[in-house]
Amino acid sequence: MADIYVCGHGGWGTVGRSTVFTTVPAGTEVLFYKEIGEFLYVREAEHILSRSGNALRPVREIGAFRQCPDMTLYPAREFWNNFGASAKTGGTNWHVVAAETNLSFFMRRYPGMRIHWIACSVRELG
């Protein structure tokens, strides 16, 4: 299974949304490095992208046909250079966004891939 690393600021907004979960498609897997409510620090993201021996291991792996929080990825332009340099070092396939993008979009765009959530997983309260 091929890997894609989606990078940026991240959160899980539940207020005012009709759906807050999404079903992981066949052959796809989503990996989270922090639990809901936790921050992923830039240095931690760099270690994951560069495949450093110091890299965090996923705390959650959600496989096909399971329910997954439909997290939101936000642009993190201030870290694009950091992410790019680390991804180049690690040979990782990475993706950033220029606008707010839900995790379900990545599942549709990259079916059959292992999607690594390289972002915070903070709970958005408003």
C-alpha positions as CSV (number, residue, x, y, z in Angstrom):
1,M,0.0,0.0,0.0
2,A,1.4,3.4,-1.0
3,D,1.6,6.2,1.6
4,I,0.5,9.9,1.4
5,Y,1.3,12.4,4.2
6,V,-1.2,15.2,4.5
7,C,0.3,18.1,6.3
8,G,-1.0,21.3,7.9
9,H,-3.0,22.6,10.8
10,G,-5.7,20.2,11.9
11,G,-8.8,20.0,13.9
12,W,-12.1,18.2,14.4
13,G,-15.0,20.5,14.3
14,T,-18.3,19.1,15.5
15,V,-20.5,22.1,16.1
16,G,-23.0,22.9,13.3
17,R,-21.9,20.0,11.1
18,S,-24.4,17.4,10.0
19,T,-21.8,14.7,9.8
20,V,-18.6,14.5,11.8
21,F,-17.5,11.0,10.8
22,T,-16.7,9.4,7.5
23,T,-16.3,5.8,6.3
24,V,-12.8,4.8,5.2
25,P,-13.1,3.3,1.7
26,A,-12.0,-0.1,0.6
27,G,-8.3,-0.7,0.6
28,T,-7.6,2.6,2.4
29,E,-6.2,3.2,5.8
30,V,-5.8,6.4,7.9
31,L,-3.0,6.9,10.5
32,F,-3.1,9.4,13.3
33,Y,0.0,10.3,15.4
34,K,-1.9,12.1,18.2
35,E,-5.2,11.5,19.9
36,I,-8.2,13.8,19.6
37,G,-7.5,16.9,21.6
38,E,-3.7,16.8,21.2
39,F,-1.2,19.0,19.3
40,L,1.4,17.6,16.8
41,Y,4.4,19.8,17.1
42,V,6.4,20.9,14.0
43,R,9.5,19.0,15.1
44,E,7.4,15.9,15.5
45,A,6.0,16.3,12.1
46,E,9.5,16.8,10.6
47,H,10.6,13.5,12.2
48,I,7.7,11.6,10.8
49,L,8.1,13.1,7.3
50,S,11.9,12.4,7.3
51,R,11.3,8.9,8.7
52,S,13.7,9.6,11.5
53,G,14.4,7.0,14.1
54,N,13.0,9.5,16.6
55,A,9.6,9.7,14.8
56,L,6.4,9.1,16.6
57,R,4.5,5.9,15.9
58,P,0.8,6.1,15.0
59,V,-1.5,6.0,18.0
60,R,-4.5,5.1,15.9
61,E,-4.9,3.2,12.6
62,I,-8.3,3.2,11.1
63,G,-8.9,0.7,8.3
64,A,-11.3,0.2,5.5
65,F,-15.1,0.3,6.2
66,R,-14.6,1.7,9.7
67,Q,-15.8,5.1,10.9
68,C,-13.2,7.8,11.1
69,P,-13.4,11.4,12.4
70,D,-13.8,13.7,9.4
71,M,-10.9,15.9,10.5
72,T,-10.2,19.3,8.8
73,L,-6.8,20.2,7.4
74,Y,-6.0,24.0,7.2
75,P,-3.2,25.7,5.3
76,A,0.1,25.9,7.3
77,R,2.1,28.0,4.8
78,E,4.6,29.0,7.5
79,F,5.7,25.3,7.7
80,W,5.7,24.4,4.0
81,N,9.5,24.7,3.8
82,N,10.0,22.6,6.9
83,F,7.6,19.9,5.6
84,G,9.2,19.9,2.1
85,A,12.7,19.6,3.4
86,S,11.8,16.8,5.8
87,A,9.8,14.9,3.1
88,K,12.7,15.2,0.7
89,T,15.0,13.7,3.3
90,G,12.6,10.8,4.0
91,G,11.5,10.3,0.4
92,T,7.9,10.7,1.6
93,N,5.0,11.7,-0.7
94,W,3.4,14.7,1.0
95,H,0.5,17.0,0.3
96,V,-0.5,20.4,1.7
97,V,-3.6,22.4,1.2
98,A,-4.2,26.1,0.2
99,A,-7.8,26.0,1.7
100,E,-9.7,24.2,4.4
101,T,-10.0,20.6,3.4
102,N,-11.8,17.6,5.0
103,L,-10.1,14.3,5.5
104,S,-13.0,12.7,3.5
105,F,-11.6,14.6,0.4
106,F,-8.3,12.9,0.8
107,M,-10.0,9.5,1.0
108,R,-11.7,10.2,-2.3
109,R,-8.6,11.6,-3.9
110,Y,-6.2,8.9,-2.7
111,P,-8.2,5.7,-2.7
112,G,-6.3,2.6,-1.7
113,M,-3.6,4.5,0.0
114,R,-2.4,4.8,3.6
115,I,-3.1,8.4,4.6
116,H,-0.9,9.8,7.3
117,W,-2.5,12.7,9.2
118,I,0.4,15.1,9.9
119,A,-1.4,17.7,11.8
120,C,-2.9,18.4,15.2
121,S,-6.1,16.6,16.2
122,V,-7.5,19.4,18.3
123,R,-11.2,19.5,19.1
124,E,-12.8,22.6,17.6
125,L,-15.5,23.9,20.0
126,G,-17.0,26.7,17.9
